[in-house]
């Protein structure tokens, strides 16, 4: 049987915009998935993240630190070229 995290990670909800569009992808796609997993661990949902035509919106509870919100926004940037690299995430 599959563990809970494996099943969650396979869902379409964790797929980056470029993956959903069938475009080429790389490590930036993994950063997206990691950002969404972090969001899920913190807020127990992915329903607070919306992918629009050319941008991503994130709704977080009041009191969320600016630092954390910036981290999530940078990991979940719609444009994978503007998304934080894994090196940047690990430095934080």
Secondary structure, 3 states (H helix, E strand, C coil): CCCHHHHHHCCHHHCCHHHHCCCCCCHHHHHHHHHHHHHHHHHCCCCCEEECCCCEEECCCCCCCHHHHHHHHHHCCCCCCCCCCHHHHHHC
